Amino acid sequence: MVSKEEIEHVAKLMKIDLDDHAVHIDRVQKMIEYFDILDKAATESEEIIVNEQPLENLREDKYEPYKDKLIDKLKHYKEKFVRAPKMV
């Protein structure tokens, strides 16, 4: 079970103001239950196909300087932070 204190702690770490923690407790609990179902899924018999590439087939890394200041291109830049859109 997820506690109110854990939701408050995570919200504080993410710098999110939450008014009603009870709504989020139920949502997080449902996510954890779903992860438990995924953990119990039998995947041992599944074959994982890996497409290996030799190093000769990979491109050479080259440093290409960016001419403009990237920070000036950001729309929601404030002091030393970039503001992301609100999550609903």
C-alpha positions as CSV (number, residue, x, y, z in Angstrom):
1,M,0.0,0.0,0.0
2,V,1.2,3.5,-0.8
3,S,1.0,5.9,2.0
4,K,0.1,9.6,2.0
5,E,3.6,10.4,3.3
6,E,5.2,8.6,0.4
7,I,3.1,10.6,-2.1
8,E,3.9,13.8,-0.4
9,H,7.6,12.9,-0.4
10,V,7.6,12.1,-4.1
11,A,5.6,15.3,-4.9
12,K,8.1,17.3,-2.9
13,L,11.1,15.7,-4.8
14,M,9.3,16.5,-8.1
15,K,8.4,20.0,-6.9
16,I,4.7,19.4,-7.5
17,D,2.0,21.0,-5.4
18,L,-0.7,18.5,-4.6
19,D,-4.0,19.6,-3.1
20,D,-5.7,16.2,-2.7
21,H,-3.3,13.3,-2.0
22,A,-6.0,10.7,-1.7
23,V,-6.7,10.7,-5.4
24,H,-3.0,10.1,-6.2
25,I,-2.7,7.3,-3.6
26,D,-5.4,5.2,-5.5
27,R,-3.7,5.9,-8.9
28,V,-0.2,5.0,-7.7
29,Q,-1.6,1.8,-6.0
30,K,-3.2,0.7,-9.3
31,M,0.1,1.3,-11.1
32,I,2.0,-0.8,-8.6
33,E,-0.5,-3.6,-8.8
34,Y,-0.1,-3.5,-12.6
35,F,3.7,-3.7,-12.3
36,D,3.2,-6.7,-10.0
37,I,1.2,-8.4,-12.8
38,L,3.9,-7.6,-15.3
39,D,6.6,-9.1,-12.9
40,K,4.7,-12.3,-12.7
41,A,4.4,-12.7,-16.5
42,A,6.3,-15.8,-17.7
43,T,8.9,-14.4,-20.1
44,E,11.6,-17.1,-19.5
45,S,10.6,-19.0,-22.6
46,E,10.6,-16.0,-24.9
47,E,13.5,-15.7,-27.3
48,I,15.2,-12.3,-27.5
49,I,16.4,-11.4,-30.9
50,V,19.4,-9.1,-30.9
51,N,20.6,-7.5,-34.1
52,E,24.3,-7.1,-33.5
53,Q,26.3,-4.7,-35.7
54,P,30.1,-4.8,-36.1
55,L,31.9,-1.6,-35.2
56,E,32.9,-1.1,-38.8
57,N,29.2,-0.6,-39.8
58,L,28.7,2.3,-37.3
59,R,29.3,5.9,-38.3
60,E,32.2,7.8,-36.9
61,D,31.4,10.3,-34.2
62,K,32.1,13.9,-35.1
63,Y,31.9,17.0,-33.0
64,E,29.7,19.6,-34.7
65,P,29.4,22.8,-32.7
66,Y,26.0,24.4,-32.5
67,K,26.2,27.9,-33.8
68,D,23.3,29.5,-31.9
69,K,22.9,29.6,-28.2
70,L,20.4,26.8,-27.4
71,I,19.2,28.5,-24.2
72,D,17.9,31.4,-26.3
73,K,15.8,29.0,-28.3
74,L,13.8,27.8,-25.3
75,K,10.4,29.3,-24.8
76,H,9.9,28.8,-21.1
77,Y,13.4,29.6,-19.7
78,K,13.5,31.3,-16.3
79,E,16.8,32.0,-14.5
80,K,18.5,28.6,-14.6
81,F,15.4,26.4,-15.1
82,V,13.3,25.4,-18.1
83,R,9.6,25.2,-17.4
84,A,7.9,22.2,-18.8
85,P,4.2,22.0,-19.7
86,K,1.8,21.2,-16.8
87,M,0.8,17.5,-16.5
88,V,-2.9,16.7,-16.1
